[in-house]
Amino acid sequence: MKTYPSTARRGFSLVEVVVALGLMSFVLVGLVGLMPIGLNTIRDARNDSLRAEIIKSVANTAQQTDFSLLGTLNGTKYQFDNSGMLSSTDAIYEAVLSTGLVGVPSSTSPVTLRGLASVTIAIHRLPNTNSEASTHVVFIPDNGR
């Protein structure tokens, strides 16, 4: 007995291919639309990490300074590169310090706490020094050094 090949179709029809391509393009357009949001989030996270590294470095410098000399740090500027390291050539961030004694409000007049100073670190992006600065305060105790 002779066998004949099956008349069943193999493969996909043109309509099925077009529908699949349409669905795939719809999904890809959605993913491409989310790319800027993801890139902005990554950039913000990187900048936050760099700022944290800069704060850690500057606060460490302030903590290692003799308490009686903390006032000399007022107005000091440090420049940092894109990896959070001190740099004067490839700087993209600048940290400006301001120091003061810590006061506690009271009913009559503010009372200054002896042995406790505050160091305010203002970080902004270069070259625009008028850009909005993120400000952080570190308290430095007089540890008797």
N, C-alpha and C positions, 0 to 999 in steps of 0.2 A: 504494500500500500504506500502510496505516495503521500508525503506530508507537505503541506503548504505553510509558508510563514504566516504568523499571526497578523491579523490586520490591526491589532491594537497599536496605538500610537506610542512612540517613545519620545521623551524630551518634553520641553515646555512649549506652550503655544505663545504666539506673539503677545497676546493679551496678558497672559500671566507674567511675562518678562517686563512688560510696560508697567503693570501694577507693582511689581517688586521694586523696579527702579524708582517709581514715584514714592513709595514708602521709604525707601532708603534715602532718597534726596530730601524728603521731609525731615527725617531724623538728623541728617548731616547739617541741614540749615539751622536746626535748633541747637546743635552742638557748637557750630561756628558762632552763633549768636551769644553763647555763654563764654566764649574765649576771652573777651575783654574784661568781663567780671572776674574771671579766674586770674588773669594777669594782674589786674589791679589789686586783688587780694594778696597775691604773692609779693608784689612790690611793697604794699603796706606792711606786711609781716616782716619783710627784710629790713625796711626802714625802722620798724619798732625794735627789731633785734639789734641793729646798729646803735640806736639811741641807748638801749639798755647797756650795751658794751661801753659806750662813751661815758655814761653816768657812772658805771662801775669803775672805770679808769680814773675819772676826775675825782670821784668820792674817795677812792683809795689814796690819791695824792693829797687830798685835803686832810684825811685822817692821819697820814704820816707826817703832816706839818705840825710843828710845835704849836700848842694852843695859843701861846702869846704872840705868835707870828701869823695867825690866821688872817688878820686884817691886811697883811701884805698881799694876800691872794685876791683882794677886791679888784675887779676889773681885769684880771688875768684872762687871756684868751688862749685856748688850745685849739689846734686844727687837726682834723682826723680824715683819713682816706676812706675809701669805700669798704674797707674791711674792719674799720673801727680802730685802726692803729694810728698813733701820733704821726703826723706828716705835715711838712710845710710846703711840699711841692705838689702833691696830688690831692690836696685837701678838698673835700666836698661838704664837710660839716665843720662848724665852729661852735665851741662851747665857751661861754663867757660866765665867769664866776662873780658873785657878789656875796659878801659876808656880813654878818651882824650878830649881835647877841640876842638871845631869845627872851622875849618879854611875856609875862603872864598878866592878863587883865585883872584888875581888882576894882573894888568899889570906888576908890579915891583916885589912884593913878596906876599906870602899868608898873609892874615890879619886874626888874631884870633878874633873870636867873644867873647867878654866878656859876661859871664852870660849864655853860652850855652855849654853843654858838650854832648858828645856822649858816649853811652855804647853799646859795641858790645857783643852780646850774641852768642857764638858758642855752638851748641848742637850736641852731638854725642852719639851713642849707646854704652853701655858698654857690655862686658868687653874690646872690641877692641877700645882703645882710638885713634888709628891711622885711624879709619874709617872716611869716608867723613863726615864732619860736615856741618850742615846747619847753616848759619850765618845770624843774624838779628841785625839791628842797631836801637837803641832807643835814641831819643834826649831828654835831661833833661835840662829844663831852671832853672836858679837861681831865685827862687820865693821869695828870701829874708828871708828864715827861718834860 
